[in-house]
Amino acid sequence: MVAFVGLAATWWIILPAFIIAAIDTRKNGFFIQVRIGRRGRPFQVIKLRTMREMLSFTTCVTTSQDPRITRWGNFFRKTKIDELPQLINVLFGQMSFVGPRPDVPGYADRLQGNDRRILELYPGITGPATLKFRNEETLLAQVPDPQSYNDEIIFPEKVRLNLAYLEYWSFWKDIGYILVTIMPGLVRKAGIDRKLDLA
């Protein structure tokens, strides 16, 4: 119900953004990609397209300096407008508002042992790991090997944060994560980000 209300409230943003993305990238304005969902089941995540195709790039790790990101795509990514179509995934029961970000195949689906408990969760639009690494693309742009840094440093830390989220889940923490996502300045003043260990 909340996802339906969200789509009803934001369609006037999604529709023109879709048209702009299609013109900007000369492709379908929606970017649809296979991601790993709950219990390791693949599903198709829906986002606004923010990058042009360049055959010389094969990595799925993106930095803020990635030449594939278009001018409008950069704006959509910074404002998180590109994430709005994922409300459709929430509506279809494939995602939740809060949870681990859905990974491309080769990450969450290859977790071993206790780490696989993360797959008990529905992937989310936002969550503690997403917020902790909200400047991930900028961070990756500052290291010589973004792919290795992602695989060896960032991804293991996301696993730790997502396991802690699963272990200490609460409804009010979820509300806090949503508030931090949509009103970062306000909640920073209120100290909510510190209470959630995101400062």
N, C-alpha and C positions, 0 to 999 in steps of 0.2 A: 504493500500500500504506500509506504514512504517513497519507494522508488518510482511508483506511478505518479505521485504528487510531484516528486523532483523533476521528472520528465515534463510534466504539464507546466511546471514553473520555469523550465530552462529551454524549452523547445525553440523559443525565439532567439536564443543564443546559439544553440546547436545548428539550426537550419542555415543561417547566414555564414556561420563558421565552416560548415560543410561545403557550401558553395565556394567560399574563399579558398579553402584547402584544395578543392578540386582544380580550381584555376591556377593556384600557386604551384601545385605539384604536377599538374597535367595528368592526374590519376584519379581514381575513385576517392572522394573526400573522406571516406571512412577507411581506416587502416584496420584490417582484420587479420589477426595472427593467432596461431595455436599456442595456448598456454596450458600449464598444468594446474588442475583444479583440485577439489577435495577428493581424498582417497586416490590421488594420482591420476585421476581421469582427465584427459585432455578436453579442452573446450576452446571456442573461438572468442577471444576478447575483442571488443569493439572500441576503437579510439578514433579521434580525428587524425588524419594524415598530416604529419609535420615535416616529413623528410622526402626528398627526391631520391630516385633510384640512381645508384652509382655502382656499376658492376665491379669496380676495383675494391669495393668494401664488402667484406664477408662477415665481419664481427657483429655480434648483437650487443656489444658494449658501446654505449654512446657517451661522448664527452660534450662539454659546452662549446668546443671548437670544431665539432664535427661539420665538415663542409656540406653534408647531406641535408642539414637542417635549413629550411627556407626562412625567409624574413618573417612571414606570417607564422610559420611553424615555431619560430623562436618565441614569438609573442604568446601563442597558444600554450606552449610548454611552461613559460614563466608564470602565466596566470592560471594554469591547470585547466583551462577550457578544454584541452584535448582529452581530458579524463571524463568529461560529462557523459559521453555516450555509453560509458560502462554502467550507467544506471539501467540500461537495457539488460546487461548481464545480471544485475541484481534482480531485476524484474523477472527474469527467466529462472532464477534460483541457482545460477552458476557462481555468483559472487555475493559477498556481503559488503556492508559499508565499511566495516573495520575488520582487518585481518592481515595476514602476510600478502605482499604483492604477488600476483601470479607470475611465475617464472616461465621462460621458454624451456622446452625440453632439454634435459642435460644438467639441471640443477636440483630443484626440489625432488624430482622423481628419482634421483640417484642417491638421496640421503640414506644413511644406514643407521641401524640400531635405534637408540632413543630419539635421535634427530627426526626420524620418520613420523614422530607424533605430530609434527607440524601439519602433516597431510590430513589430520583429523579436522582441521579448520577449513572453512570456506575462505578462499582468497578474498582480499578486501581492496577497496579503493584507497583507503588510507590505513594507517596503523603505526605502532611504535617504531618499527624498523624504517618504514617509509619516511616518517617525520624526522627521525634521527639523521637520516641521509638525504634530507630534502635538497641539499646542495651537492648531491652525488656527482652530477655531470661536471660541475666546476672542479670538484676534488679530483676526478679522474683526468681532467685536462692538465693537472699540475704534476702528474707522474709520468715517467718515461715509458712504462708499459701498462696502459690502462687495463688490458685484459687480465694480466697476471695479478695486478693490484685488486681488481674486482674479485677474482677467484680465490685469492689467498688471504685477503684482508677483509674486504667489505662483505662478501657472501657469508663467511663463517660468523661474523659479528651479527648479521641479520638473522642467522639461524639461532644464535644465542638469545637475541631480543624476542624473536617469535616464540621460542620455547618458554621464556619468562612470561610472555603475554598469555600463552595457553595455561600456564601454571597458576597465574594470579589474576585471571580474567575477572572483570566485574562490569556490570552494566554502566555504572557511572564513569569508569575509566574510558569506556567506549565513547560516551558522550563527550568526555574531555578530549579524546583524540579527534573527534569530528570538529569540535570547537577550535582546536589548534589549527586544523586544516583550513577552515573557512574564515576564521578571524584571528590570524596569528598575532597581529599587533595588539589587539584587545586582550587576548588571553595572556600575552607576555606581561602586560601591565598588571594583570590580576595574579600572576605567579602560577597559573595552571600548568604551564610547561615545566616548571621546576618540580611541581608535585608529581608529574608524570615522568620525571627524569629525562626530559627532552631538552632542557636548557643547555 
